[in-house]
Amino acid sequence: MIIQVEVSVYPLETDALRETIDTFINRVSQHGLNVNKGAMSTILSGDDSVMFTALNAAFVQIANDNKVVMVLKISNACPSCDAASPETNTHHSTK
């Protein structure tokens, strides 16, 4: 099933905010999801099993070195969920 996730990551007790967030996004991107970075959150879309694997891997990577809060909104009903597929989305990240 194709889902869309809005994710925000908040590193705590560190001055390396940008580096931690970039590490998270780069790790998620390695899984071939569609990634649309914004100023306050990142929108991801793709297969649900790939999504949860990617989110887990990215969270574990940044949480090993930092205290973090990760906020997710998950939907299978967003308009882009119907249209999103790795074959058709122009913002598709490749491995």
Short mmCIF file of the C-alpha atoms (twelve columns), coordinates in Angstrom:
data_MODEL
# 
_entry.id   MODEL 
# 
loop_
_atom_site.group_PDB 
_atom_site.id 
_atom_site.type_symbol 
_atom_site.label_atom_id 
_atom_site.label_alt_id 
_atom_site.label_comp_id 
_atom_site.label_asym_id 
_atom_site.label_seq_id 
_atom_site.Cartn_x 
_atom_site.Cartn_y 
_atom_site.Cartn_z 
_atom_site.pdbx_PDB_model_num 
ATOM 1  C CA . MET A 1  0.000  0.000  0.000   1 
ATOM 2  C CA . ILE A 2  1.259  3.501  -0.797  1 
ATOM 3  C CA . ILE A 3  1.273  5.849  2.186   1 
ATOM 4  C CA . GLN A 4  2.351  9.395  2.872   1 
ATOM 5  C CA . VAL A 5  4.152  10.466 6.040   1 
ATOM 6  C CA . GLU A 6  4.823  13.949 7.336   1 
ATOM 7  C CA . VAL A 7  7.825  13.713 9.637   1 
ATOM 8  C CA . SER A 8  9.502  16.260 11.864  1 
ATOM 9  C CA . VAL A 9  12.675 15.502 13.814  1 
ATOM 10 C CA . TYR A 10 13.717 17.591 16.801  1 
ATOM 11 C CA . PRO A 11 17.250 16.949 18.094  1 
ATOM 12 C CA . LEU A 12 17.573 17.815 21.789  1 
ATOM 13 C CA . GLU A 13 20.543 19.028 23.820  1 
ATOM 14 C CA . THR A 14 22.789 19.544 20.781  1 
ATOM 15 C CA . ASP A 15 24.020 22.382 18.623  1 
ATOM 16 C CA . ALA A 16 24.175 20.040 15.605  1 
ATOM 17 C CA . LEU A 17 20.535 20.474 14.635  1 
ATOM 18 C CA . ARG A 18 21.013 20.705 10.864  1 
ATOM 19 C CA . GLU A 19 23.522 17.847 10.754  1 
ATOM 20 C CA . THR A 20 21.205 15.532 12.693  1 
ATOM 21 C CA . ILE A 21 18.194 16.360 10.529  1 
ATOM 22 C CA . ASP A 22 20.233 15.965 7.327   1 
ATOM 23 C CA . THR A 23 21.514 12.585 8.532   1 
ATOM 24 C CA . PHE A 24 17.929 11.481 9.144   1 
ATOM 25 C CA . ILE A 25 16.715 12.632 5.712   1 
ATOM 26 C CA . ASN A 26 19.717 11.130 3.930   1 
ATOM 27 C CA . ARG A 27 19.138 7.781  5.633   1 
ATOM 28 C CA . VAL A 28 15.433 7.757  4.720   1 
ATOM 29 C CA . SER A 29 16.323 8.710  1.134   1 
ATOM 30 C CA . GLN A 30 18.516 5.619  0.788   1 
ATOM 31 C CA . HIS A 31 15.367 3.490  0.751   1 
ATOM 32 C CA . GLY A 32 14.016 4.909  -2.509  1 
ATOM 33 C CA . LEU A 33 11.096 6.840  -1.034  1 
ATOM 34 C CA . ASN A 34 9.736  10.047 -2.508  1 
ATOM 35 C CA . VAL A 35 11.150 12.867 -0.352  1 
ATOM 36 C CA . ASN A 36 9.954  16.477 -0.272  1 
ATOM 37 C CA . LYS A 37 11.910 18.528 2.275   1 
ATOM 38 C CA . GLY A 38 10.223 21.567 3.791   1 
ATOM 39 C CA . ALA A 39 11.219 24.185 6.332   1 
ATOM 40 C CA . MET A 40 9.223  22.636 9.187   1 
ATOM 41 C CA . SER A 41 8.768  19.015 8.109   1 
ATOM 42 C CA . THR A 42 9.504  16.495 5.382   1 
ATOM 43 C CA . ILE A 43 6.854  14.681 3.357   1 
ATOM 44 C CA . LEU A 44 7.658  11.088 2.416   1 
ATOM 45 C CA . SER A 45 5.631  8.791  0.209   1 
ATOM 46 C CA . GLY A 46 6.054  5.219  -0.851  1 
ATOM 47 C CA . ASP A 47 5.316  1.618  0.012   1 
ATOM 48 C CA . ASP A 48 4.259  1.163  3.631   1 
ATOM 49 C CA . SER A 49 6.686  -1.637 4.475   1 
ATOM 50 C CA . VAL A 50 9.603  0.282  2.942   1 
ATOM 51 C CA . MET A 51 8.472  3.439  4.768   1 
ATOM 52 C CA . PHE A 52 8.467  1.848  8.214   1 
ATOM 53 C CA . THR A 53 11.801 0.150  7.594   1 
ATOM 54 C CA . ALA A 54 13.311 3.458  6.457   1 
ATOM 55 C CA . LEU A 55 11.886 5.454  9.372   1 
ATOM 56 C CA . ASN A 56 13.149 2.884  11.869  1 
ATOM 57 C CA . ALA A 57 16.648 2.808  10.362  1 
ATOM 58 C CA . ALA A 58 16.875 6.612  10.233  1 
ATOM 59 C CA . PHE A 59 15.579 7.064  13.780  1 
ATOM 60 C CA . VAL A 60 17.941 4.468  15.215  1 
ATOM 61 C CA . GLN A 61 20.892 6.096  13.443  1 
ATOM 62 C CA . ILE A 62 20.277 9.570  14.875  1 
ATOM 63 C CA . ALA A 63 19.043 8.319  18.262  1 
ATOM 64 C CA . ASN A 64 22.296 6.444  18.834  1 
ATOM 65 C CA . ASP A 65 24.123 9.785  19.082  1 
ATOM 66 C CA . ASN A 66 21.421 12.245 20.156  1 
ATOM 67 C CA . LYS A 67 18.308 12.652 22.197  1 
ATOM 68 C CA . VAL A 68 15.556 13.242 19.631  1 
ATOM 69 C CA . VAL A 69 11.834 13.641 19.258  1 
ATOM 70 C CA . MET A 70 10.260 12.393 16.020  1 
ATOM 71 C CA . VAL A 71 6.681  13.398 15.155  1 
ATOM 72 C CA . LEU A 72 4.802  11.519 12.408  1 
ATOM 73 C CA . LYS A 73 1.498  11.919 10.603  1 
ATOM 74 C CA . ILE A 74 0.699  8.841  8.495   1 
ATOM 75 C CA . SER A 75 -2.026 8.541  5.871   1 
ATOM 76 C CA . ASN A 76 -3.154 6.219  3.115   1 
ATOM 77 C CA . ALA A 77 -5.816 8.745  2.074   1 
ATOM 78 C CA . CYS A 78 -3.789 11.740 0.883   1 
ATOM 79 C CA . PRO A 79 -4.336 12.738 -2.755  1 
ATOM 80 C CA . SER A 80 -0.663 12.118 -3.502  1 
ATOM 81 C CA . CYS A 81 -0.991 8.556  -2.160  1 
ATOM 82 C CA . ASP A 82 -3.211 7.713  -5.137  1 
ATOM 83 C CA . ALA A 83 -0.810 9.321  -7.611  1 
ATOM 84 C CA . ALA A 84 2.501  8.510  -5.947  1 
ATOM 85 C CA . SER A 85 4.547  5.650  -7.189  1 
ATOM 86 C CA . PRO A 86 8.298  5.373  -7.580  1 
ATOM 87 C CA . GLU A 87 7.850  5.050  -11.328 1 
ATOM 88 C CA . THR A 88 5.894  8.303  -11.793 1 
ATOM 89 C CA . ASN A 89 6.969  10.731 -9.086  1 
ATOM 90 C CA . THR A 90 9.557  13.253 -10.258 1 
ATOM 91 C CA . HIS A 91 10.923 13.741 -6.726  1 
ATOM 92 C CA . HIS A 92 11.860 10.079 -6.325  1 
ATOM 93 C CA . SER A 93 15.076 9.486  -4.413  1 
ATOM 94 C CA . THR A 94 17.266 6.694  -5.654  1 
ATOM 95 C CA . LYS A 95 19.680 4.565  -3.694  1 
# 
